[in-house]
């Protein structure tokens, strides 16, 4: 069993939010970070914690995409593609870091060094305690993102606009 997948996805999403240039771009980066947080667990059943739980796979993908971006993406879109790449890679690497807190740990240098295991703690991967702590820490970081981006005010303004339209709709339907 791996650390709850939702924990990895949530952490990748939250960290990806900080990479975006604006609110919409941040959400897209968050989704890409979430994908990066999810992908290492697709090797469950096939040398899990080795095949995709090493530093070579995400950095090989990142390097390949970086080279591709440099030559194929128009200059005005490169900053976005670089940000997406950073979000994806951070989501993946944070997955490895959180899995290194479990009993099984990770093999970050596999296949070069097959027996080197990184294990900072000995939590069970399905431990409600460690998953809850990770979700809470990520939620605190998410709260900071909301504060930093002034999202609460934007939501309040949006709700005021929605109420204006509701009032207008009610007024117009009463006249008919």
C-alpha positions in Angstrom: 0.0 0.0 0.0 1.3 3.5 -0.8 0.7 6.7 1.0 -2.9 7.6 0.1 -2.8 8.8 -3.5 -5.1 11.7 -2.7 -2.4 12.9 -0.3 0.2 12.9 -3.1 -2.2 14.5 -5.6 -3.3 17.2 -3.1 0.3 18.1 -2.2 1.3 18.3 -5.9 -1.8 20.5 -6.6 -1.0 22.9 -3.7 2.6 23.3 -4.6 1.8 23.8 -8.3 -0.5 26.7 -7.4 2.5 28.8 -6.4 4.2 28.4 -9.8 1.5 30.2 -11.8 1.7 33.8 -13.0 -2.0 34.6 -12.3 -4.9 32.8 -10.7 -6.0 30.9 -13.8 -2.5 29.9 -14.6 -1.9 28.9 -11.0 -4.9 26.5 -11.2 -3.5 24.9 -14.3 -0.1 24.6 -12.7 -1.8 23.1 -9.7 -3.5 20.5 -11.9 -0.2 19.7 -13.6 1.5 19.4 -10.2 -1.3 17.0 -9.1 -0.6 14.8 -12.1 3.1 14.8 -11.2 2.1 13.7 -7.7 0.0 10.9 -9.0 2.2 9.3 -11.8 4.8 7.6 -9.6 2.1 5.3 -8.2 1.2 3.9 -11.6 4.0 1.3 -11.2 2.1 -0.4 -8.3 2.7 -4.2 -8.9 5.8 -3.7 -11.0 8.9 -3.0 -8.9 6.9 -0.4 -7.0 9.0 2.2 -5.2 11.8 1.5 -7.7 10.7 2.0 -11.3 9.1 5.4 -10.9 10.2 6.3 -7.4 13.7 7.5 -8.3 15.1 10.8 -9.3 16.1 9.8 -12.8 12.6 9.4 -14.3 11.2 12.8 -13.4 14.4 14.6 -14.3 14.8 12.7 -17.6 11.2 13.7 -18.5 11.9 17.3 -17.4 15.1 17.5 -19.4 13.4 16.0 -22.5 10.5 18.5 -22.2 12.9 21.4 -21.5 14.8 20.6 -24.7 11.6 20.2 -26.6 10.2 23.5 -25.2 13.4 25.4 -26.2 13.1 24.4 -29.8 9.4 23.9 -30.5 7.5 26.3 -28.3 7.2 30.0 -29.4 9.0 32.4 -27.2 5.8 34.1 -25.8 4.6 30.7 -24.5 7.9 29.4 -23.1 7.4 30.9 -19.6 4.1 29.0 -19.2 5.6 25.7 -20.5 8.6 26.1 -18.2 6.2 26.7 -15.3 4.2 23.6 -16.2 7.3 21.6 -16.3 8.4 22.9 -12.9 4.9 22.1 -11.4 5.0 18.6 -12.8 8.5 17.9 -11.6 7.8 19.3 -8.1 4.7 17.2 -7.8 6.7 14.1 -8.7 9.6 14.9 -6.4 7.4 15.7 -3.5 5.7 12.4 -4.0 9.1 10.8 -3.5 9.8 12.9 -0.4 6.6 12.0 1.2 7.0 8.3 0.4 10.5 8.5 2.0 8.6 8.9 5.3 7.2 5.4 5.1 8.5 2.0 6.2 9.3 1.0 2.6 11.0 4.3 1.8 12.1 5.0 -1.8 15.1 4.0 -3.9 16.1 7.4 -5.3 19.1 6.2 -7.3 17.6 3.0 -8.8 18.7 1.5 -11.2 22.2 2.8 -10.8 22.4 1.9 -7.1 19.8 -0.8 -6.6 20.1 -1.2 -2.8 20.2 2.4 -1.6 17.0 3.1 0.2 16.0 6.5 1.5 13.8 6.3 4.6 13.5 9.2 7.0 10.7 7.8 9.2 8.9 4.5 9.6 5.2 5.4 9.2 2.9 2.9 7.5 1.9 4.3 4.1 -1.8 3.8 4.9 -1.4 5.5 8.3 -4.2 7.9 9.0 -1.9 9.9 11.2 0.8 10.7 8.6 -1.7 11.2 5.8 -3.7 13.6 8.0 -0.5 15.5 9.0 0.5 15.8 5.3 -3.0 17.0 4.3 -3.1 19.5 7.1 0.4 20.9 6.2 -0.6 21.2 2.6 -3.9 22.9 3.6 -2.0 25.5 5.7 0.2 26.2 2.6 -3.0 26.4 0.5 -4.4 28.9 3.0 -1.3 31.0 2.6 -1.8 30.9 -1.2 -5.4 32.1 -0.8 -4.1 34.9 1.4 -1.2 35.9 -0.8 -3.4 36.0 -3.9 -6.2 37.8 -2.1 -8.6 35.0 -3.2 -11.0 35.6 -0.4 -11.7 39.2 -1.6 -12.0 38.0 -5.1 -14.6 35.3 -4.1 -16.5 37.9 -2.1 -16.6 40.2 -5.1 -17.7 37.4 -7.4 -20.5 36.5 -5.0 -21.6 40.1 -4.9 -21.8 40.1 -8.7 -23.7 36.9 -8.7 -26.2 38.4 -6.2 -26.6 41.5 -8.5 -27.5 39.2 -11.4 -29.9 37.2 -9.2 -31.6 40.4 -8.2 -31.7 41.7 -11.7 -33.2 38.3 -12.9 -35.8 38.5 -10.1 -36.7 42.1 -11.0 -37.0 41.3 -14.7 -39.2 38.2 -14.1 -41.5 40.2 -11.8 -42.1 42.8 -14.5 -43.1 40.1 -17.1 
